[in-house]
Amino acid sequence: METICWKWLLECDEPGTGRRISSQGEVLTPAHTTEQEMREQLLAQLDVGFERRFGEGFRIQDLAPAWRIQQH
């Protein structure tokens, strides 16, 4: 099965302080995956980590996110 490697960088406001924080990584998806589909899947995973770190109810979408995504 063919895959796509996506490199991503996400910046958002840190809850409480408002300072910009960033997270980056790579993810492999099936070749037919669109950028929007990849972003939605990734957000769901990242939201879980944010809730663990900052408390229940924190969602990246609420923290002024800015994405940089490249397909490789």
C-alpha distances in whole Angstrom, upper triangle without the diagonal:
4,7,10,13,16,20,22,26,28,32,34,37,38,40,44,44,42,41,38,35,32,28,25,22,18,15,12,10,7,8,10,12,16,18,21,18,17,21,22,19,21,24,24,23,26,29,29,29,32,34,34,35,38,38,37,37,36,33,31,32,35,36,35,32,31,27,26,22,20,17,16
4,7,10,13,17,20,23,26,29,32,35,36,38,42,42,40,39,35,33,29,26,23,20,16,14,10,9,6,5,9,11,14,16,18,17,15,19,20,18,19,23,24,23,25,28,28,29,31,33,33,35,37,38,37,36,35,32,30,30,34,34,33,30,28,25,23,19,17,14,12
4,7,10,13,16,20,22,26,28,32,33,35,38,38,36,35,32,29,26,23,19,16,12,10,6,5,4,4,8,9,12,13,16,14,12,16,17,15,16,20,20,19,21,24,25,25,27,30,30,31,33,34,34,33,31,28,26,27,30,30,30,26,25,21,20,16,14,11,10
4,6,10,13,16,19,22,25,29,30,32,36,36,34,32,29,26,23,20,17,14,10,8,6,5,6,5,8,8,10,10,14,12,10,13,16,14,14,18,19,18,20,23,24,24,26,28,29,29,31,33,32,31,29,26,24,24,28,28,27,23,22,18,16,12,10,7,6
4,7,10,13,16,20,23,26,27,30,33,33,31,29,26,23,20,17,13,10,7,6,5,7,9,9,12,10,12,11,14,14,10,13,16,14,13,17,18,17,18,21,22,22,24,26,27,27,29,31,31,30,28,25,22,23,27,26,25,21,20,16,14,10,8,6,5
4,6,10,13,16,19,23,24,27,30,30,28,26,22,20,17,14,11,8,5,5,6,8,11,11,13,10,10,9,12,12,8,10,13,12,11,14,16,15,15,19,20,20,21,24,25,25,26,28,28,27,25,22,19,20,23,22,21,18,16,12,10,7,6,5,6
4,7,10,14,17,21,22,25,28,27,25,23,20,17,14,11,8,6,4,7,9,11,14,14,16,14,14,11,14,14,11,11,15,14,11,14,17,15,15,18,20,19,20,23,24,23,25,27,27,27,24,21,18,19,22,21,20,16,14,11,8,6,5,6,7
4,7,10,13,17,18,21,25,24,22,20,16,14,10,8,5,6,6,8,11,13,16,17,18,15,14,11,12,14,10,9,13,13,10,11,15,14,12,15,17,16,17,20,21,20,22,24,24,24,20,18,14,16,19,17,16,12,11,7,6,4,6,9,11
4,7,10,14,15,18,21,20,18,16,13,11,7,6,4,7,9,11,15,16,20,20,21,18,17,13,15,16,13,11,14,15,11,12,15,14,12,15,17,16,15,19,20,19,20,22,23,22,19,16,13,14,17,15,14,10,8,6,5,7,9,12,14
4,7,10,12,15,18,17,15,14,10,8,5,5,6,9,12,13,17,18,21,22,23,19,17,14,14,16,13,10,13,14,10,10,13,13,10,12,15,13,13,16,18,16,17,19,20,19,15,13,9,11,13,11,10,7,6,5,7,9,12,15,17
4,7,9,13,15,14,12,10,6,6,4,7,9,12,15,17,20,22,25,26,26,23,21,17,17,19,17,13,16,17,14,12,16,15,12,13,16,15,13,16,18,16,16,19,20,18,15,13,9,11,12,9,8,6,5,7,9,12,15,18,20
4,6,9,12,11,9,8,5,6,6,9,12,15,18,19,23,24,27,28,28,24,22,19,18,20,18,15,16,17,14,12,15,15,12,12,15,14,11,14,16,14,13,16,17,15,12,10,7,9,9,6,5,4,6,9,12,15,18,21,24
4,6,9,8,5,5,5,6,9,12,15,18,21,23,26,27,31,32,32,28,26,22,21,23,22,18,19,20,18,15,17,18,14,13,16,15,12,14,16,14,12,15,16,15,11,11,9,10,9,5,6,7,10,13,16,18,22,25,27
4,6,6,5,5,6,6,9,12,15,18,22,23,27,28,32,33,33,29,28,25,24,25,23,20,20,21,18,16,18,17,14,13,15,13,10,12,14,11,9,12,14,13,10,11,9,12,10,7,10,10,13,15,18,20,24,27,29
4,6,6,8,10,10,13,15,18,21,24,25,29,30,33,35,35,31,30,26,25,26,24,21,21,22,19,17,18,18,14,13,15,13,10,11,13,10,7,10,12,11,8,10,10,12,10,7,11,12,15,18,21,23,27,29,32
4,6,9,11,12,15,18,21,24,28,29,33,34,37,39,39,35,33,30,29,30,28,25,25,26,23,20,21,21,18,16,18,16,13,13,15,12,9,11,14,13,11,13,13,16,13,11,13,15,18,21,24,27,30,33,35
4,5,9,10,14,17,20,24,27,29,33,34,38,39,39,35,34,30,29,30,29,25,26,27,24,21,23,23,19,18,20,18,15,16,17,14,11,14,17,16,14,15,15,17,14,11,13,15,17,20,23,26,29,32,34
4,6,9,12,15,19,22,26,27,31,32,35,37,36,33,31,27,26,28,26,23,23,25,22,19,22,22,18,17,20,18,14,16,18,15,13,15,17,16,13,14,13,14,12,9,10,12,14,17,20,23,26,30,32
4,6,10,13,17,20,24,26,30,31,35,36,36,32,30,27,26,28,26,23,24,25,22,20,22,22,18,18,20,18,15,17,19,15,14,17,20,19,15,16,14,16,14,10,11,12,13,16,18,22,25,28,30
4,7,10,14,17,21,23,26,28,31,32,32,29,27,23,23,25,23,19,21,22,19,17,20,20,16,16,19,17,14,17,18,15,14,18,20,19,15,15,12,14,13,9,9,9,10,13,15,18,21,24,26
4,7,10,14,18,20,24,25,29,30,31,27,26,22,22,23,21,18,20,20,17,15,18,17,13,14,16,14,12,15,16,13,13,16,19,18,14,14,11,14,14,10,11,10,11,12,14,17,20,23,24
4,7,10,14,16,20,22,26,27,27,24,23,19,20,21,18,15,18,18,14,14,16,15,12,14,16,13,12,16,16,14,15,18,20,19,15,14,11,14,15,12,12,10,9,10,11,13,16,19,21
4,7,11,13,17,19,23,24,25,22,21,17,18,19,16,14,16,15,12,12,14,12,9,12,14,11,11,15,15,13,15,18,19,19,16,14,11,14,16,13,14,11,11,10,11,12,15,17,18
4,7,10,14,16,20,21,22,19,19,16,17,17,14,13,15,15,11,12,15,13,11,14,16,13,14,18,18,16,18,21,22,22,19,17,14,16,18,16,16,13,12,10,9,10,12,14,15
4,7,10,13,17,18,20,17,17,15,16,16,13,12,15,14,10,13,15,12,11,15,16,14,15,19,19,18,20,23,24,23,21,18,16,18,21,19,19,15,14,12,11,10,11,12,13
4,7,10,14,15,17,14,15,13,15,15,11,12,14,13,10,13,15,13,13,17,17,16,18,21,21,21,23,25,26,25,23,20,18,20,23,21,21,18,16,13,12,10,10,10,10
4,7,10,12,14,11,13,11,13,12,8,10,12,10,8,12,13,12,12,16,17,16,18,21,21,22,24,25,25,25,23,20,18,19,23,22,22,18,18,14,13,11,11,10,10
4,7,9,11,10,12,12,14,12,9,12,14,11,11,15,16,14,16,19,19,19,22,24,24,25,27,28,28,28,26,23,21,22,26,25,25,22,21,17,16,13,12,10,10
4,6,8,6,9,10,12,10,7,11,12,10,11,14,15,14,16,19,20,20,22,25,25,26,28,29,28,28,26,23,21,22,26,26,25,22,21,18,17,13,13,10,11
4,6,6,9,11,13,11,10,14,14,13,14,17,18,17,20,22,23,24,26,28,28,30,32,32,31,30,29,26,24,25,28,29,28,25,24,21,20,16,15,12,13
4,6,8,11,13,12,11,15,16,15,16,19,20,20,22,24,26,26,28,30,31,32,34,35,34,33,31,28,26,26,30,30,29,26,24,21,19,16,14,11,11
4,6,10,12,10,10,14,15,14,16,19,20,20,22,24,26,27,28,30,32,33,34,35,33,32,31,27,25,25,29,29,28,25,24,21,20,16,15,12,14
4,7,8,6,7,10,11,11,12,15,16,17,18,20,22,23,25,26,28,29,30,31,30,28,27,23,22,21,25,25,25,21,20,17,17,13,13,11,13
4,5,5,6,9,10,11,12,14,16,17,18,20,22,23,24,26,28,29,30,30,29,27,26,22,20,19,23,23,22,19,18,15,15,12,12,10,13
4,5,5,6,9,10,10,12,14,16,16,18,20,21,22,24,26,26,27,28,27,25,23,20,17,16,20,20,19,16,14,11,11,8,9,8,12
4,5,5,6,9,10,10,13,15,15,16,19,20,20,22,25,25,26,26,25,23,21,17,15,14,18,18,17,14,14,11,12,10,12,12,16
4,5,5,6,9,10,11,13,14,16,18,19,20,22,24,25,25,26,24,23,21,18,16,15,19,20,19,17,16,14,15,12,14,13,16
4,6,5,6,9,10,11,12,14,16,17,18,20,22,23,24,25,24,22,20,17,15,15,19,19,19,15,15,12,13,10,11,11,13
4,5,5,6,9,10,10,12,14,15,16,18,20,20,21,22,21,19,17,14,12,11,15,15,15,12,12,9,11,9,12,12,15
4,5,5,6,9,10,11,13,15,15,17,19,20,20,21,19,17,16,12,11,11,14,16,16,13,14,12,14,13,15,16,19
4,6,5,7,9,10,12,13,15,16,18,19,20,21,19,18,17,14,13,13,17,18,18,15,16,14,16,14,16,15,18
4,5,5,6,9,10,11,12,14,16,17,18,19,18,17,15,12,11,12,15,16,16,13,14,11,13,12,14,14,17
4,5,5,6,9,10,10,12,14,15,16,16,15,14,12,9,7,8,12,12,13,10,12,11,13,13,16,17,20
4,6,5,7,9,10,11,13,15,15,15,14,13,12,9,9,10,13,14,16,14,16,15,17,16,19,20,22
4,6,5,7,9,10,11,13,15,15,14,14,13,11,10,13,15,16,17,15,17,15,17,16,19,19,21
4,5,5,6,9,10,11,12,13,13,13,11,9,8,10,13,12,14,12,14,13,15,15,18,19,21
4,5,5,6,9,10,10,10,10,9,7,5,6,9,11,11,14,12,15,15,18,18,21,22,24
4,5,5,6,9,10,10,9,10,9,8,10,13,14,14,17,16,18,18,20,20,23,24,26
4,5,5,6,9,10,10,11,10,10,10,13,15,14,17,15,17,17,19,20,22,24,25
4,5,5,6,7,8,9,6,7,8,11,11,11,14,13,16,16,19,20,23,25,27
4,5,5,5,5,6,6,7,10,13,12,13,16,16,19,19,22,23,26,28,30
4,6,6,7,10,9,11,13,16,16,16,19,18,21,21,24,24,27,29,30
4,6,9,11,9,11,12,16,15,14,17,17,20,20,23,24,27,29,30
4,7,9,7,10,11,14,13,12,16,16,19,20,23,25,28,30,32
4,6,6,10,12,15,14,14,18,18,21,23,26,27,30,32,34
4,6,9,12,14,13,14,18,18,22,23,26,27,30,32,34
4,6,10,11,10,12,15,16,19,21,24,25,29,31,33
4,7,9,7,8,12,13,16,18,21,22,26,28,30
4,5,6,7,10,10,13,15,18,19,23,25,27
4,5,5,7,6,10,11,15,16,20,22,24
4,6,7,6,10,11,15,16,20,22,25
4,6,8,11,14,18,19,23,25,28
4,6,9,12,16,18,22,24,27
4,7,10,14,16,20,23,26
4,7,10,13,16,19,22
4,7,10,14,17,20
4,6,10,13,16
4,7,10,13
4,7,10
4,6
4
